[in-house]
Amino acid sequence: MQRQEESLLIRIRKGERKAMEELYDNYAPVLLGVALRYCNCREEAEDQLHESLLKILKGIGDFKPSFEGAFEVWMRRVTVNQCLSAMTKKRDFMHTDRIIDSELIEPIEDDQIADSLPDLNPEQIIEMMQSLPMGYRTVLNLYVFEQMSHKEIANKLNITENTSKTQLLKARNSMKKKLGMMMTKKEATG
């Protein structure tokens, strides 16, 4: 563990307000980015960030670093779990509204996606992800960013492995369609 993180942890455990502010300044942007991937909008993500930071501060006494960077990994995990917990409380986890009508969009190939990604800024990618139905977005996040297997996702979300696989497939297809729409708009205005 880096000396700076270790020092910060010690100071937070002592209750130093300045250390808590430093924690926020150093890690809130990263954790907000995690929350934005799971939440429908920025305001919701900010709420989940706030709840996550409270849980982090409450549980920091029990945190035991086991490798360099473990502190940030642990805080990311707390944030992901907070977002998942908030979603399941809403009871609309697998709701699938806002699906793009596939007849309106021509299919797009994976190599076209790779060519188009450099043209997108992070806000556009987050916006595309936030427009996905919650189930799609959650499985996509857990599979791609958290690198969980379908079995782990199924256990975490209390769904079947096949549901996880289907949600991931639908998320990918929906993202391809959204990118296709963006490309079509760009060509029309280009």
C-alpha positions in Angstrom: 0.0 0.0 0.0 1.3 3.4 -0.9 2.5 5.6 2.0 0.1 8.4 1.0 -3.0 6.1 1.2 -1.7 4.6 4.4 -1.3 8.0 5.9 -4.7 9.1 4.7 -6.3 6.0 6.3 -4.6 6.6 9.6 -5.7 10.2 9.6 -9.3 9.3 8.7 -9.4 6.6 11.4 -8.3 9.3 13.9 -11.3 11.4 12.8 -9.4 14.2 11.1 -11.8 16.3 9.1 -9.1 17.5 6.8 -8.3 13.8 5.9 -12.0 13.2 5.1 -12.0 16.2 2.8 -8.8 14.9 1.1 -10.5 11.5 0.7 -13.4 13.3 -1.0 -11.2 15.4 -3.2 -9.0 12.5 -4.3 -11.7 9.8 -4.8 -15.1 11.4 -5.4 -14.6 11.9 -9.1 -13.5 8.3 -9.7 -16.4 7.0 -7.6 -18.9 9.3 -9.3 -17.8 7.8 -12.6 -18.6 4.4 -11.2 -22.0 5.5 -10.0 -22.8 7.2 -13.3 -22.4 3.9 -15.1 -25.1 2.3 -12.9 -27.5 5.2 -12.4 -30.1 6.8 -14.7 -28.9 10.3 -14.3 -26.2 12.5 -12.7 -28.4 13.5 -9.7 -29.1 9.8 -8.9 -25.4 9.0 -9.2 -24.5 11.9 -6.9 -27.0 10.5 -4.3 -25.4 7.1 -4.6 -21.9 8.6 -4.3 -23.0 10.4 -1.1 -24.4 7.1 0.3 -21.2 5.2 -0.7 -18.9 7.8 0.9 -20.9 7.5 4.2 -20.6 3.7 4.0 -16.9 4.0 3.3 -16.3 6.3 6.2 -18.3 4.0 8.5 -16.5 0.8 7.4 -13.0 2.3 7.0 -12.0 1.0 10.5 -12.6 -2.6 9.3 -10.7 -2.1 5.9 -7.5 -4.2 5.8 -5.3 -3.4 2.8 -4.0 -6.6 1.2 -2.2 -5.2 -1.9 -1.3 -1.8 -3.4 -4.3 0.0 -4.7 -6.7 -2.1 -2.5 -8.2 1.0 -0.9 -9.5 2.3 -4.2 -10.7 -1.1 -5.3 -12.5 -1.5 -2.0 -14.2 1.9 -2.4 -15.2 1.1 -5.9 -16.8 -2.2 -4.7 -18.7 -0.3 -2.0 -20.0 2.1 -4.6 -21.0 -0.6 -7.0 -22.8 -2.5 -4.1 -24.5 0.7 -3.1 -25.8 1.3 -6.6 -27.0 -2.3 -6.9 -28.7 -2.1 -3.6 -30.5 1.1 -4.6 -31.6 -0.5 -7.8 -33.0 -3.6 -6.2 -35.0 -1.5 -3.8 -36.7 0.2 -6.7 -38.0 -3.2 -7.8 -37.7 -2.3 -11.5 -34.3 -4.0 -12.0 -35.2 -6.0 -15.1 -37.6 -3.5 -16.6 -36.9 -3.1 -20.3 -38.5 0.2 -21.4 -36.8 2.7 -23.7 -35.7 0.0 -26.2 -34.7 1.3 -29.6 -36.9 0.1 -32.4 -34.6 -2.2 -34.4 -36.5 -1.6 -37.6 -35.5 2.1 -37.7 -31.7 1.4 -37.6 -29.5 -0.5 -39.9 -27.3 -3.1 -38.4 -23.8 -2.0 -37.5 -20.7 -4.2 -37.5 -18.3 -4.5 -34.6 -15.4 -3.0 -36.6 -17.5 0.1 -37.4 -18.0 0.5 -33.7 -14.3 0.4 -33.0 -13.7 3.0 -35.7 -16.4 5.3 -34.2 -15.4 5.1 -30.6 -12.6 7.7 -30.8 -15.1 10.2 -32.0 -17.2 9.8 -28.8 -16.4 11.7 -25.6 -16.9 10.0 -22.2 -20.1 12.0 -21.5 -21.7 10.6 -24.7 -20.7 7.0 -23.7 -22.1 7.5 -20.2 -25.3 9.0 -21.7 -25.7 6.0 -24.0 -25.2 3.7 -21.1 -27.7 5.6 -18.9 -30.3 5.3 -21.6 -30.2 1.5 -21.4 -32.8 -0.3 -19.3 -31.5 -0.9 -15.8 -31.1 -4.6 -16.2 -29.1 -4.3 -19.4 -26.9 -1.5 -18.0 -26.2 -3.4 -14.7 -25.2 -6.7 -16.3 -23.1 -4.8 -18.9 -21.3 -2.9 -16.1 -20.7 -6.0 -14.0 -19.5 -8.1 -16.9 -17.3 -5.5 -18.6 -16.1 -3.2 -15.9 -16.2 -5.4 -12.8 -15.1 -8.5 -14.9 -17.6 -10.8 -13.2 -18.6 -14.0 -14.8 -22.2 -14.7 -15.7 -22.4 -17.1 -12.7 -21.1 -14.4 -10.4 -23.6 -11.9 -11.8 -26.4 -14.3 -11.5 -25.6 -14.9 -7.8 -25.1 -11.2 -7.1 -28.4 -10.1 -8.8 -30.4 -13.2 -7.9 -31.1 -14.0 -11.6 -30.2 -17.0 -13.7 -27.0 -17.2 -15.7 -29.1 -17.3 -18.9 -30.8 -14.1 -17.9 -27.4 -12.5 -17.4 -26.2 -13.7 -20.8 -29.4 -12.4 -22.4 -29.2 -9.0 -20.7 -25.6 -8.6 -21.8 -26.4 -9.6 -25.4 -29.3 -7.1 -25.5 -27.2 -4.4 -23.9 -24.5 -4.8 -26.5 -27.0 -4.8 -29.3 -28.7 -1.8 -28.0 -25.4 0.1 -27.7 -24.6 -0.9 -31.3 -27.9 0.5 -32.4 -27.4 3.7 -30.4 -24.0 4.1 -32.0 -25.5 3.4 -35.4 -28.0 6.2 -34.8 -25.3 8.6 -33.8 -23.2 7.7 -36.8 -26.3 8.2 -39.1 -26.9 11.6 -37.5 -23.3 12.5 -37.9 -23.3 11.6 -41.6 -26.5 13.5 -42.2 -25.1 16.7 -40.6 -21.5 16.1 -41.7 
